[in-house]
Amino acid sequence: MFTAADFIPNPYTSTIENGNFEWSTPSNIALVKYWGKKDNQIPANPSVSFTLNNCKTITKLGFEKRDASTPLSVTDGFSFDLLFEGKPKEDFKPKIQKFLERVEVYLPFLKDYHFTIDTQNTFPHSSGIASSASGMAALAMNFMSLEKLLNPEMTDEYFYQKASFLARLGSGSACRSVKGNVVVWGNQANIEGSTDLFGVEFPYTIHENFKNYQDTILLVDKGEKQVSSTVGHDLMHNHPYAERRFAQAHENLDKLITIFENGNLDEFIKVVESEALTLHAMMMTSMPYFILMKPNTLEIINAIWKFRQETQIPVCFTLDAGANVHVLYPENVSEKVLQFIQDKLVVFCQNRQYICDKIGSGSIAL
């Protein structure tokens, strides 16, 4: 059984003065939603997600050994510059500072170097797509690349497990962006190897129906989140329906094990849409309460239901904690669904904008 202490390294066997790495790491879309967490970014319930392919963060990490004679003050222990799309981005720095503080015990070299973090997204930053997941995962991959130079005996398995573990400490769902097409995070009795500490590739059969599954993201509202994820998760403490919700997540994950094996798209749709609406129901019944959908979100959902009933095409929706709609469908119906999106749904998108994506395979070193 893994514990967090397993990721505290022994003394390093190598040294390195400077260098750089670059990783491309995707966002992901949860099918069974993680909502609610315990201390140290431990999820209150397990989740499973499709890793995306096109919506990703590309992060370059430059590092240079600091002069040993330079004193480190308590407040200035970490030394880093942060660039977003090539320009300094001061308002991102506190989040990185907090991440470094959380992971320092697992990456004891962090104060030995000055880092230049240069990051960009392939999707608009304010589009409402989860950039913290891809961003924190990309940073974790870069730091693990440096640790692998310091500890050349490190196995690939440990490399990816620890990267996911570190990413989780930056943003919970980031642990599902490191590796794999379908990723499980959280202890689930029927899924071998599943753990609260990091994401694992779904270990069982996945039917051909789900290979290269498509996700078209309809940008209903590109503004900043109405409620931060941290605040949203905290609202699950003392929530009147929290315990039943956590149990439901386990039940739905069990259902997906069977669905992924037998390829039953009707049952897949029931689980995925129910999960999306449950997430929003939890926010509507919290105290304080929030409605994260916009009128156009509901217009899109009703149009999808009508289209599916009339055509029997297995297209469905899911939602994150916001107004945007992820339209999910098998590759073999892409032409008809994209025509439907263009004919009926783009009118509900801000500036008629949407992003075509599909299942991807995780982080890539560049």
C-alpha positions as CSV (number, residue, x, y, z in Angstrom):
1,M,0.0,0.0,0.0
2,F,1.4,3.4,-1.0
3,T,1.8,6.2,1.4
4,A,2.9,9.8,0.8
5,A,6.2,9.0,2.5
6,D,7.1,6.7,-0.4
7,F,7.7,9.8,-2.5
8,I,10.2,11.4,-0.2
9,P,13.5,10.6,-2.0
10,N,16.7,9.2,-0.6
11,P,19.8,11.4,-1.0
12,Y,20.5,12.1,-4.7
13,T,23.3,10.3,-6.4
14,S,24.0,12.8,-9.2
15,T,24.4,16.6,-9.6
16,I,23.5,19.0,-12.4
17,E,24.2,22.7,-12.8
18,N,21.6,23.8,-15.3
19,G,19.4,22.8,-18.2
20,N,15.8,22.8,-19.4
21,F,12.9,20.5,-20.1
22,E,9.6,21.0,-22.0
23,W,6.4,19.0,-21.6
24,S,3.0,19.1,-23.2
25,T,0.3,18.0,-20.9
26,P,-3.5,17.8,-21.6
27,S,-6.6,18.8,-19.7
28,N,-9.1,16.1,-18.9
29,I,-12.9,15.8,-18.6
30,A,-14.3,13.8,-15.7
31,L,-17.1,11.3,-16.4
32,V,-17.6,10.4,-12.7
33,K,-17.0,13.8,-10.9
34,Y,-14.6,14.5,-8.0
35,W,-16.4,17.0,-5.8
36,G,-15.3,17.4,-2.2
37,K,-11.9,16.8,-0.7
38,K,-10.2,16.1,2.6
39,D,-6.9,17.4,3.9
40,N,-3.8,17.3,1.5
41,Q,-5.9,17.2,-1.6
42,I,-7.3,13.7,-0.9
43,P,-10.6,13.2,-2.8
44,A,-13.8,12.6,-0.9
45,N,-14.9,10.2,-3.7
46,P,-13.2,8.5,-6.6
47,S,-13.4,9.8,-10.2
48,V,-12.7,8.7,-13.7
49,S,-11.9,10.9,-16.7
50,F,-11.1,10.9,-20.4
51,T,-7.7,12.5,-21.1
52,L,-8.1,15.1,-23.8
53,N,-5.8,15.5,-26.8
54,N,-5.9,19.1,-28.2
55,C,-6.6,21.2,-25.0
56,K,-3.2,21.2,-23.4
57,T,-0.6,23.2,-21.6
58,I,3.0,23.4,-22.9
59,T,5.5,24.3,-20.2
60,K,9.2,24.9,-20.5
61,L,11.3,24.7,-17.3
62,G,14.7,26.3,-17.2
63,F,16.9,25.7,-14.2
64,E,20.2,27.0,-12.9
65,K,22.0,26.1,-9.7
66,R,22.0,29.0,-7.2
67,D,25.1,30.4,-5.7
68,A,25.7,28.5,-2.5
69,S,26.8,31.7,-0.8
70,T,23.5,33.4,-1.4
71,P,21.5,33.3,1.9
72,L,18.0,32.0,1.7
73,S,15.5,33.9,3.8
74,V,12.4,32.2,5.2
75,T,10.1,34.2,3.0
76,D,12.3,34.0,-0.2
77,G,13.1,30.3,-0.1
78,F,12.1,29.6,-3.7
79,S,13.5,31.5,-6.7
80,F,11.5,31.5,-9.9
81,D,10.3,33.6,-12.8
82,L,7.0,32.9,-14.3
83,L,6.1,33.7,-17.9
84,F,2.8,33.1,-19.6
85,E,2.9,33.1,-23.4
86,G,6.4,34.6,-23.1
87,K,5.4,37.5,-20.8
88,P,5.8,37.9,-17.0
89,K,2.6,36.9,-15.2
90,E,2.8,38.1,-11.6
91,D,-0.8,37.1,-10.7
92,F,0.0,33.4,-11.4
93,K,3.0,33.4,-9.0
94,P,1.2,32.9,-5.7
95,K,-0.4,29.7,-6.9
96,I,3.1,28.4,-8.0
97,Q,4.6,29.5,-4.7
98,K,1.9,27.6,-2.8
99,F,2.5,24.5,-5.0
100,L,6.3,24.6,-4.3
101,E,5.6,24.9,-0.5
102,R,3.4,21.8,-0.7
103,V,5.8,19.6,-2.7
104,E,9.2,20.7,-1.2
105,V,9.4,17.7,1.2
106,Y,9.1,15.5,-1.9
107,L,11.4,17.5,-4.1
108,P,14.2,18.7,-1.7
109,F,16.2,20.2,-4.6
110,L,13.7,23.0,-5.2
111,K,15.6,25.7,-3.2
112,D,18.9,24.8,-4.8
113,Y,17.9,26.2,-8.2
114,H,16.5,29.3,-9.8
115,F,13.7,28.3,-12.2
116,T,12.3,30.0,-15.2
117,I,8.8,28.6,-15.9
118,D,7.4,29.5,-19.4
119,T,3.9,28.2,-20.0
120,Q,1.2,28.5,-22.6
121,N,-2.1,26.9,-23.4
122,T,-3.4,25.7,-26.7
123,F,-6.8,27.0,-25.7
124,P,-7.9,30.4,-24.6
125,H,-6.9,30.8,-20.9
126,S,-10.3,32.3,-19.9
127,S,-12.3,29.8,-21.9
128,G,-13.6,28.0,-18.9
129,I,-11.6,24.8,-19.7
130,A,-9.7,23.4,-16.7
131,S,-6.2,24.9,-17.3
132,S,-5.1,24.3,-13.7
133,A,-5.2,20.5,-14.4
134,S,-3.0,20.7,-17.4
135,G,-0.8,23.4,-16.0
136,M,0.0,21.8,-12.7
137,A,0.5,18.4,-14.4
138,A,2.9,20.0,-16.9
139,L,4.9,21.6,-14.1
140,A,5.1,18.3,-12.2
141,M,6.4,16.5,-15.3
142,N,9.2,19.0,-15.6
143,F,10.2,18.8,-12.0
144,M,10.2,15.0,-12.2
145,S,12.5,15.2,-15.3
146,L,15.0,17.1,-13.2
147,E,14.7,14.7,-10.3
148,K,15.3,11.8,-12.7
149,L,18.7,13.4,-13.6
150,L,19.5,13.6,-9.9
151,N,18.4,10.0,-9.4
152,P,19.1,8.2,-12.7
153,E,18.1,4.8,-11.2
154,M,14.5,6.0,-11.0
155,T,12.0,3.6,-12.8
156,D,9.5,4.9,-15.3
157,E,6.6,3.6,-13.2
158,Y,7.8,5.6,-10.2
159,F,8.4,8.6,-12.4
160,Y,4.8,8.7,-13.6
161,Q,3.3,7.8,-10.2
162,K,5.2,10.6,-8.4
163,A,4.4,13.1,-11.2
164,S,0.7,12.4,-10.7
165,F,1.1,12.6,-7.0
166,L,2.8,16.0,-7.2
167,A,0.3,17.3,-9.7
168,R,-2.5,16.4,-7.3
169,L,-1.0,18.7,-4.7
170,G,-1.2,21.6,-7.1
171,S,-4.7,20.8,-8.4
172,G,-6.6,17.6,-7.6
173,S,-7.8,16.8,-11.1
174,A,-4.3,17.4,-12.5
175,C,-3.3,13.9,-11.3
176,R,-5.5,12.6,-14.1
177,S,-3.6,14.4,-16.8
178,V,-0.3,12.7,-16.5
179,K,-0.7,9.4,-18.3
180,G,-3.4,7.3,-20.0
181,N,-6.5,7.6,-22.1
182,V,-8.9,6.8,-19.2
183,V,-7.7,7.6,-15.7
184,V,-9.0,6.7,-12.3
185,W,-8.2,8.7,-9.2
186,G,-9.4,7.6,-5.7
187,N,-9.7,4.3,-3.9
188,Q,-12.3,2.1,-5.5
189,A,-12.6,-1.5,-4.2
190,N,-13.2,-3.0,-7.7
191,I,-10.4,-1.2,-9.5
192,E,-7.0,-2.8,-8.9
193,G,-4.2,-0.3,-8.0
194,S,-6.6,2.6,-7.5
195,T,-5.5,5.1,-4.8
196,D,-6.3,8.5,-3.4
197,L,-2.6,9.5,-3.9
198,F,-2.4,9.6,-7.7
199,G,-4.2,8.8,-10.9
200,V,-3.9,5.3,-12.5
201,E,-4.6,4.2,-16.0
202,F,-7.9,2.3,-16.1
203,P,-6.7,-1.3,-15.8
204,Y,-9.4,-3.2,-17.5
205,T,-10.9,-3.8,-21.0
206,I,-12.2,-0.8,-22.9
207,H,-14.6,-1.5,-25.8
208,E,-13.9,-0.3,-29.3
209,N,-16.9,2.1,-29.0
210,F,-14.8,4.2,-26.6
211,K,-11.6,4.3,-28.7
212,N,-10.9,7.8,-30.0
213,Y,-14.1,9.2,-28.4
214,Q,-14.8,12.8,-29.4
215,D,-15.4,15.8,-27.1
216,T,-16.5,19.1,-28.6
217,I,-16.4,21.8,-26.0
218,L,-19.1,24.5,-26.5
219,L,-17.9,27.8,-25.0
220,V,-21.1,29.2,-23.5
221,D,-19.4,31.5,-21.0
222,K,-15.7,32.3,-21.3
223,G,-15.6,34.5,-18.1
224,E,-13.7,33.7,-15.0
225,K,-15.2,31.0,-12.8
226,Q,-18.2,32.2,-10.7
227,V,-16.9,29.9,-7.9
228,S,-13.3,28.7,-7.5
229,S,-12.8,25.0,-7.4
230,T,-11.4,25.3,-3.9
231,V,-14.5,27.1,-2.6
232,G,-16.8,24.6,-4.4
233,H,-15.1,21.6,-2.9
234,D,-15.3,23.2,0.6
235,L,-19.0,23.6,0.2
236,M,-19.3,19.8,0.4
237,H,-18.3,19.9,4.1
238,N,-21.5,19.6,6.1
239,H,-23.5,19.5,2.8
240,P,-26.9,17.8,3.6
241,Y,-26.5,15.4,0.6
242,A,-22.7,14.8,0.6
243,E,-22.6,11.3,2.0
244,R,-25.2,10.0,-0.5
245,R,-23.3,11.8,-3.3
246,F,-20.0,10.1,-2.4
247,A,-21.7,6.7,-2.3
248,Q,-23.3,7.5,-5.7
249,A,-19.9,8.2,-7.2
250,H,-18.6,4.7,-6.2
251,E,-21.8,3.1,-7.6
252,N,-21.4,5.0,-10.9
253,L,-17.7,4.1,-11.2
254,D,-18.7,0.4,-10.7
255,K,-21.2,0.7,-13.5
256,L,-18.6,2.2,-15.8
257,I,-16.3,-0.8,-15.3
258,T,-19.0,-2.9,-17.0
259,I,-20.0,-0.3,-19.6
260,F,-16.4,0.2,-20.7
261,E,-16.1,-3.6,-21.2
262,N,-19.4,-4.2,-23.0
263,G,-19.6,-0.9,-25.0
264,N,-23.2,-0.1,-24.0
265,L,-23.5,3.5,-25.1
266,D,-27.1,4.0,-23.7
267,E,-25.9,3.1,-20.2
268,F,-22.8,5.2,-20.6
269,I,-25.0,8.2,-21.5
270,K,-27.2,7.7,-18.4
271,V,-24.2,7.6,-16.0
272,V,-22.3,10.6,-17.6
273,E,-25.3,12.9,-17.9
274,S,-26.5,12.0,-14.4
275,E,-23.0,12.7,-13.0
276,A,-22.9,16.1,-14.7
277,L,-26.3,17.2,-13.3
278,T,-25.5,15.8,-9.9
279,L,-22.4,18.0,-9.7
280,H,-24.6,21.1,-10.4
281,A,-27.3,19.9,-8.0
282,M,-24.7,19.8,-5.2
283,M,-23.8,23.4,-5.9
284,M,-27.4,24.5,-6.0
285,T,-28.2,22.8,-2.7
286,S,-25.1,24.0,-0.8
287,M,-24.9,26.9,1.6
288,P,-24.2,29.4,0.1
289,Y,-25.8,28.1,-3.1
290,F,-24.8,28.7,-6.7
291,I,-26.3,28.2,-10.2
292,L,-23.3,27.7,-12.5
293,M,-25.3,27.0,-15.7
294,K,-26.4,29.8,-17.9
295,P,-29.7,29.9,-19.9
296,N,-27.8,28.8,-23.0
297,T,-26.4,25.7,-21.1
298,L,-30.0,24.5,-20.7
299,E,-30.8,25.3,-24.3
300,I,-27.9,23.1,-25.4
301,I,-28.8,20.3,-23.1
302,N,-32.5,20.3,-24.3
303,A,-31.4,20.4,-27.9
304,I,-29.0,17.4,-27.4
305,W,-31.8,15.4,-25.8
306,K,-34.2,16.2,-28.6
307,F,-31.6,15.4,-31.3
308,R,-30.7,12.1,-29.6
309,Q,-34.4,11.0,-29.3
310,E,-35.1,11.9,-32.9
311,T,-32.0,10.3,-34.5
312,Q,-31.0,7.6,-32.0
313,I,-27.4,8.9,-32.4
314,P,-25.5,8.3,-29.1
315,V,-24.4,11.8,-28.3
316,C,-24.5,13.1,-24.7
317,F,-23.2,16.0,-22.6
318,T,-21.1,16.5,-19.5
319,L,-20.3,19.6,-17.6
320,D,-17.6,20.9,-15.3
321,A,-18.3,23.3,-12.5
322,G,-19.3,26.0,-15.0
323,A,-21.6,26.9,-17.9
324,N,-19.7,25.3,-20.8
325,V,-20.9,22.0,-22.3
326,H,-18.7,19.1,-23.3
327,V,-20.5,17.1,-26.1
328,L,-19.3,13.5,-26.1
329,Y,-19.8,11.0,-28.9
330,P,-18.2,8.1,-30.7
331,E,-15.9,8.8,-33.7
332,N,-18.2,6.9,-36.1
333,V,-21.0,9.5,-35.8
334,S,-18.7,12.6,-35.9
335,E,-19.9,13.9,-39.2
336,K,-23.6,14.0,-38.2
337,V,-22.9,15.4,-34.7
338,L,-20.7,18.2,-35.9
339,Q,-23.3,19.1,-38.5
340,F,-25.9,19.2,-35.6
341,I,-23.5,21.4,-33.5
342,Q,-23.0,23.8,-36.4
343,D,-26.7,23.9,-37.3
344,K,-28.3,24.1,-33.9
345,L,-25.8,24.6,-31.0
346,V,-23.2,27.2,-32.0
347,V,-25.9,29.9,-31.8
348,F,-25.8,29.4,-28.0
349,C,-22.0,29.7,-27.7
350,Q,-20.2,33.0,-26.9
351,N,-19.0,34.4,-30.2
352,R,-20.1,31.1,-31.8
353,Q,-16.9,29.5,-30.4
354,Y,-16.3,25.8,-29.8
355,I,-13.3,23.5,-29.6
356,C,-13.1,20.1,-31.2
357,D,-11.2,17.6,-29.1
358,K,-10.9,13.8,-28.5
359,I,-9.4,11.3,-26.2
360,G,-5.6,11.6,-25.9
361,S,-2.9,9.6,-24.2
362,G,-1.4,12.0,-21.6
363,S,1.8,14.0,-21.2
364,I,4.5,14.2,-23.9
365,A,8.1,15.3,-23.5
366,L,9.0,17.9,-26.2
